[in-house]
């Protein structure tokens, strides 16, 4: 698939339904803290000096999910949205390089801090 999907991934506006908002707001506080810095489905790369299998060096991955690992909240990163290849990463290993449509850090914080859709 290469990285041809990235531009399209970032175009447009996310249409939130009540179930999605409720899911985001129902996450434990430590997951929400990570989610604020790594919004759902955002684009990430390994930080300089960190070599990962996924995202592989020099490539962009997409946040797939959040989970509790042995050392706190971890992030699952996929090679691309339809990939069967994914890996668990420590947030410290990653940097955000783009967002899924308009679901950036500000929008994520607004959803997490609200009581539902406006």
Secondary structure, DSSP 8 states (H G I E B T S, - for coil): -TTTHHHHHHSS-----HHHHHHHHHS-HHHHHHHHHS-TT-EEEE-TT---TTTTTT--EEEEEEEEETTEEEEEEESSTT-S-EEEEEGGGEEEEE-STT--HHHHHHHHHSSS--
